[in-house]
Amino acid sequence: MLDMRHMNSIRLDPEKLTVVVGAGATWHDIQNAIHPRFAVKAMQSTDIFTVGGSISVNAHGMDHQAGAVRNSIRSLRVLLADDRIETVSREQNPALFDLIVGGYGLFGIILSAELEVVPNSIYWSERELIATRDLPAKLAKIIADPSIGLMYTHISTAPGSLLDEALIYTYRKTDEGGAERAPLKDVGSVKMRRLTVNLAKRSTAFRSFKWWAEKNLEHRFEACTVTRAQAMKDGEACLVSRNDPMHDSVPYLRNAMKNDTDILQEYFVPASNCCHSSSA
Ligand SMILES: Cc1cc2nc3c(=O)[nH]c(=O)nc-3n(C[C@H](O)[C@H](O)[C@H](O)COP(=O)(O)OP(=O)(O)OC[C@H]3O[C@@H](n4cnc5c(N)ncnc54)[C@H](O)[C@@H]3O)c2cc1C
């Protein structure tokens, strides 16, 4: 068993738009090191994971344009079973690069990575409640719209609307306009969120409450962290910087309940099999 978490150095090169990081660095550490000018290009939707673990599963997240982590890798340093240390990239040792990325640690140990970073853009945070049957058409529109930088969807787990309703969260790029980015903050209301998550596991009434709260309450507490120099127009949407929605360490998912294990399941459904479009 190798614990890589102490190999967590982070070196930003603002000219090359890259970071060279130890494989044990987490996205959370990297965000703290490169905010407010830069942001991670590709990572999971939460920031707790190590770079090595993320490359080993070729993770993907909220930036549907950036795609999987592989697309942000310039090069990797890897330790092989015969003690050699090799640099691998699309150009250098490409066959080994292909095996290491998404290779679950079976082909070598990633020691460090050179990763592309992107500007910490300003986004308008928007959300929309839709019928799940309209999701494929909606996603096609979002993917075709280059101004949408980040996106994710939550589907109802509440009785009554189970899998029928969906909340789509989108982050639309907007002009910088003298924008000032607030320092990064950890997720708030942890105890309340943890209580809601844990009660929802046990009771359908709380699953209904959780979905109701997400539809009606949660957005009112969203931190709009970016202020602009010019006067904000009345009703202007909530502005955040790219690092804000990506800086989520899901502390509310941790709990002290004995004999209780959460299992993450992912289902990859082809759009054609997803659901019946309302226009069909
Ligand atoms: C709450 C939650 C949310 C998630 N969300 C997403 C998501 O949005 N998108 C997504 O794609 N995935 C998601 N995942 C899955 C996640 O990306 C993987 O579980 C990921 O591997 C976790 O990284 P880790 O640092 O914990 O790696 P570990 O669990 O420690 O390791 C994972 C694998 O990588 C190997 N490995 C780790 N470090 C190295 C190294 N330095 N060199 C070589 N091999 C190594 C390990 O041997 C193991 O096979 C989520 C998981 C959870 C629990």
Ligand as a Chemical Component Dictionary entry (heavy atoms), coordinates in Angstrom:
data_LIG
# 
_chem_comp.id                   LIG 
_chem_comp.type                 NON-POLYMER 
_chem_comp.pdbx_formal_charge   0 
_chem_comp.three_letter_code    LIG 
# 
loop_
_chem_comp_atom.comp_id 
_chem_comp_atom.atom_id 
_chem_comp_atom.alt_atom_id 
_chem_comp_atom.type_symbol 
_chem_comp_atom.charge 
_chem_comp_atom.model_Cartn_x 
_chem_comp_atom.model_Cartn_y 
_chem_comp_atom.model_Cartn_z 
_chem_comp_atom.pdbx_ordinal 
LIG C1  C1  C 0 -18.160 11.406 -3.659  1  
LIG C2  C2  C 0 -17.495 10.999 -4.948  2  
LIG C3  C3  C 0 -17.678 11.762 -6.096  3  
LIG C4  C4  C 0 -17.066 11.403 -7.301  4  
LIG N1  N1  N 0 -17.263 12.174 -8.395  5  
LIG C5  C5  C 0 -16.671 11.829 -9.555  6  
LIG C6  C6  C 0 -16.813 12.651 -10.716 7  
LIG O1  O1  O 0 -17.479 13.687 -10.694 8  
LIG N2  N2  N 0 -16.171 12.268 -11.864 9  
LIG C7  C7  C 0 -15.396 11.131 -11.922 10 
LIG O2  O2  O 0 -14.832 10.858 -12.982 11 
LIG N3  N3  N 0 -15.239 10.353 -10.840 12 
LIG C8  C8  C 0 -15.852 10.677 -9.663  13 
LIG N4  N4  N 0 -15.649 9.880  -8.556  14 
LIG C9  C9  C 0 -14.737 8.717  -8.650  15 
LIG C10 C10 C 0 -13.273 9.186  -8.403  16 
LIG O3  O3  O 0 -12.813 9.922  -9.519  17 
LIG C11 C11 C 0 -12.317 7.975  -8.198  18 
LIG O4  O4  O 0 -12.771 7.254  -7.093  19 
LIG C12 C12 C 0 -10.870 8.436  -8.035  20 
LIG O5  O5  O 0 -10.001 7.370  -8.338  21 
LIG C13 C13 C 0 -10.573 8.877  -6.638  22 
LIG O6  O6  O 0 -9.256  9.367  -6.535  23 
LIG P1  P1  P 0 -8.370  9.063  -5.231  24 
LIG O7  O7  O 0 -7.305  10.100 -5.176  25 
LIG O8  O8  O 0 -9.241  8.888  -4.026  26 
LIG O9  O9  O 0 -7.762  7.689  -5.707  27 
LIG P2  P2  P 0 -7.668  6.269  -4.961  28 
LIG O10 O10 O 0 -9.042  5.770  -4.632  29 
LIG O11 O11 O 0 -6.646  6.348  -3.882  30 
LIG O12 O12 O 0 -7.080  5.410  -6.176  31 
LIG C14 C14 C 0 -7.849  5.100  -7.273  32 
LIG C15 C15 C 0 -7.029  4.207  -8.221  33 
LIG O13 O13 O 0 -5.901  4.937  -8.697  34 
LIG C16 C16 C 0 -4.695  4.269  -8.356  35 
LIG N5  N5  N 0 -3.716  5.322  -7.988  36 
LIG C17 C17 C 0 -3.869  6.291  -7.037  37 
LIG N6  N6  N 0 -2.771  7.084  -7.013  38 
LIG C18 C18 C 0 -1.926  6.616  -7.971  39 
LIG C19 C19 C 0 -0.616  6.996  -8.418  40 
LIG N7  N7  N 0 0.037   8.020  -7.873  41 
LIG N8  N8  N 0 -0.058  6.283  -9.421  42 
LIG C20 C20 C 0 -0.696  5.212  -9.982  43 
LIG N9  N9  N 0 -1.919  4.808  -9.591  44 
LIG C21 C21 C 0 -2.521  5.491  -8.604  45 
LIG C22 C22 C 0 -5.035  3.353  -7.195  46 
LIG O14 O14 O 0 -4.179  2.236  -7.157  47 
LIG C23 C23 C 0 -6.459  2.952  -7.544  48 
LIG O15 O15 O 0 -6.474  1.913  -8.495  49 
LIG C24 C24 C 0 -16.251 10.228 -7.353  50 
LIG C25 C25 C 0 -16.057 9.467  -6.198  51 
LIG C26 C26 C 0 -16.680 9.835  -5.002  52 
LIG C27 C27 C 0 -16.428 9.003  -3.769  53 
# 
loop_
_chem_comp_bond.comp_id 
_chem_comp_bond.atom_id_1 
_chem_comp_bond.atom_id_2 
_chem_comp_bond.value_order 
_chem_comp_bond.pdbx_ordinal 
LIG C1  C2  SING 1  
LIG C2  C3  SING 2  
LIG C2  C26 DOUB 3  
LIG C3  C4  DOUB 4  
LIG C4  N1  SING 5  
LIG C4  C24 SING 6  
LIG N1  C5  DOUB 7  
LIG C5  C6  SING 8  
LIG C5  C8  SING 9  
LIG C6  O1  DOUB 10 
LIG C6  N2  SING 11 
LIG N2  C7  SING 12 
LIG C7  O2  DOUB 13 
LIG C7  N3  SING 14 
LIG N3  C8  DOUB 15 
LIG C8  N4  SING 16 
LIG N4  C9  SING 17 
LIG N4  C24 SING 18 
LIG C9  C10 SING 19 
LIG C10 O3  SING 20 
LIG C10 C11 SING 21 
LIG C11 O4  SING 22 
LIG C11 C12 SING 23 
LIG C12 O5  SING 24 
LIG C12 C13 SING 25 
LIG C13 O6  SING 26 
LIG O6  P1  SING 27 
LIG P1  O7  DOUB 28 
LIG P1  O8  SING 29 
LIG P1  O9  SING 30 
LIG O9  P2  SING 31 
LIG P2  O10 DOUB 32 
LIG P2  O11 SING 33 
LIG P2  O12 SING 34 
LIG O12 C14 SING 35 
LIG C14 C15 SING 36 
LIG C15 O13 SING 37 
LIG C15 C23 SING 38 
LIG O13 C16 SING 39 
LIG C16 N5  SING 40 
LIG C16 C22 SING 41 
LIG N5  C17 SING 42 
LIG N5  C21 SING 43 
LIG C17 N6  DOUB 44 
LIG N6  C18 SING 45 
LIG C18 C19 SING 46 
LIG C18 C21 DOUB 47 
LIG C19 N7  SING 48 
LIG C19 N8  DOUB 49 
LIG N8  C20 SING 50 
LIG C20 N9  DOUB 51 
LIG N9  C21 SING 52 
LIG C22 O14 SING 53 
LIG C22 C23 SING 54 
LIG C23 O15 SING 55 
LIG C24 C25 DOUB 56 
LIG C25 C26 SING 57 
LIG C26 C27 SING 58 
# 
